[in-house]
Amino acid sequence: MSATRVFVARLAGCTVFDPAGDRLGKVRDVLVVYRKSDPPRVVGLIVEIPGRRRVFVSIGRVTSISSGQIITTGLINVRRFEQRGGEVRVIAELLGRTVVFTDGSGQATIEDVAIEEFGPGEWAVAQLFVRRPKTSSSPFAKGATVFANWSDVREKTAVGQAQSAEQLIATYSDLKPADLANTLLDLPQARMLEVAEELPDDRLADVLEEMPESEQVEILSQLDDDRAADVLDQMQPDDAADLIAQLSEERGEHLLELMQPEEADDVRMLLAYAPDTAGGLMTTEPIIVSADATVAEGLALIRRHELAPALGAAICVTLPPYEPPTGRFLGMVHFQRMLRYPPHERLGTILDQGLEPVTADTSAAVVSRILASYNLVSVPVVDDNHRLVGVVTIDDVLDYLLPDDWRSNDSDDDAPDRVPNRTPTRAQSGAPRLMNRGRRTTNGTS
């Protein structure tokens, strides 16, 4: 091995290669099993391969662990990972747990776990990196950190006490929303809900947008109404509308009343459209400017960090007002076209004259053909008075066209990873779906 001791939190996101140097995937967690007296033994890695599928890689097939990369024998089972009884995921389940020192010196929280090789293909937990409670009342103070052997501590498992989710959230802070959503879906249900509770509103909103509808409803049902409304405020209006449409009419209306008025108005407008139309798929937050805006101003707007790439691909030009429904729609300017003109050029002079908007009642099938035929990533949507009401982006259309269960990456030929007759995961269990506003069912019908 290139290393005999590594910290698990640093392995998260490391690339896994085969002996030929081809990329297999990324490490998402380390799997251990407890033993009666010895420290927990490492049984393998949970690796995310293309398609967001999580697979199990036995630690015996890992030939090298070095800075930022892991090399395996190349022989891995690509069947979906399912956790066995007695197995513990270090990042998802062990980090953040409270332990008590056996010498009576108090308790601490596990922030990282060091694993060490003690024989060819044999790894075990070597030490714990733990943080003691802070001793100062200052909000900026932190408790002292120490290294502890496994034998020096015991886990504190008070009945009804939830594990801290803070360390897990910190470990996954760099994950993209889609990857974090997939990670949460792999957690035990109680742990998933606990982590969701601890996520900031904007981060949780991004994660919910990447989850299957059933898990969205499950998480939202665990939040109090005020928190749920705050999270919905942070979501894209079309995603918030899809989620509210799955709730009971009473709770959906109550949450709309608690949301910011402008956000609630956008969601109500989207809920009024049929799910298989441009109005049912569109987002109401495109970039909208006047014809007098310059190329420099337009480029500054699409540079915003929080802007989705599909929305940043083009700018809509309208007459005032500049909030949907706007004044008369004049046209769009694609960002590549802006790059061909000087910064002082007015956007009204470089409109794409060949792009016709669609109306809100245009079918999703027609919108799909327009995007495909003209190699577009977005198409504007106007009302009967030619006022801009939103844009349909390519990700909205893909979300509509793909089967309902595409986010779970399950297929009929998925089989348990290491032993037969496993209990299916939540994504495989076929839980009943609630009302579906803007998605197609798996047989391709609305």
C-alpha positions, 0 to 999 in steps of 0.5 A: 500500500502507498499509505498504511494509515489514512483518515476516512473523511479525506477519502470522500470524493477520492477517485478510484482507478483500475490498474490501467489507470482508467477511472472507475468512480469516486469513494463515498464512504468506508464500511466497517464491522464491529468486533467484540474487543478489537477495533472495527474491521474495514470490509470495503469501500462504497464507490459511486460509479457512472450513473450515480450507482453505489457499489461495494469494493472489497478492501482486499481489492484495493492495492494502493491508497495515495494522495487523492486516489485509490487503485484497485485490481479492476475486478469489482461487482457493479451491482448496487450496494445494499448494507448488511446488518452489522455493517456501519458506514463511517462517514454516514453513521459514525462521524458525529457520534458521541463517545465517552472516555473510559477513564472518566475524563468526559465525552467527545464527538467523533470528527474523523476516523483513521484506518490502518493496514495491519496486514495485506488487504487487512484494515481496521480502525486505528484512532479516532479524531474527537472534539471535546465540548467547549469550555468557553461561552463564546460563540466562536470557541471550540472544544479541544481536539484529541486523538483517541484509541478505540479502546479508550472510548465507548459510544454513548447511545442514550435512548432516543438521542439523535446523532449529531449531523453536523460532522456529516454535513461538513464532510459533504460540504463540497458535494454538488446538490445532485450528489448530496441528494444521492448520498442522503438517499443511501442513508437510513431513513432516520439519519436522512431526516436528521441530516435534512433537518440540519441543512441550511434552507438554501442547501436543503432546497437544492437537495430536494430539487434533485430527489424523487418526489416521494422522498421530497414529500417525506422530508417536507412532512418532517419539517414544521410549516414555517421551515417548510415554507422557508425551504420552498421559498429557496427552491426554483418555482417550478420545482416548488410547484411540483412538490406542493402539488403532491401535498394535500390541498390543505397543507399546500395552500397553508404553505403557500400562505406562509411563503414570500408573496412574490414566490407564492404568486409564481408557484400559484401561476405554475400550478394553474397550467397543465403538467404536460404543457410549456406552462407546466414545465417552465421556470418563472425566473429567467434573466430579463432585461430591457432592449437598452441593456448592454452586452457588458450588463448581460454578461455580468448577469449570467456570471452570477454564481447562483444562476443555473447554467441552462438559465444563463445560456440566454437573456430575455429582452422585453418591454417593461415591466421586467418581471413575469408576466412582462411587457411585450416579449422582444426576443432572446440573446444567447451568451455566445452571441454576446461574446461576439460583440463589443461590451457597449453594444445594446442587446436590442440590436442583436436579438435572435430573430429566428427563435419563436417563443411558444405559448403556455399551452404548447405541449411538452412534446412540441417543446422537446422537438423545438429544443432538439431541432434547433440545438437550444437549451431554453425556449421562451414562453409567452401568453396570449398578449405576447408577454413573457411568462417564463422559459422552459429549459432543457433540464425541465424537459429531460426531467419530464421525459425520463421515467419517474424512478430515474433519480434512484437509478434502479432497473429491473435487473438490479440484484443485491450486491453481495448476498441474495434475498436482501430487503429492498432499499427505499428507492426499490420498494415501490412506495406509492406515489402521490399526485404527479404534476409535471412528470411522466409515468414509467409507461410514458403517459402523463 
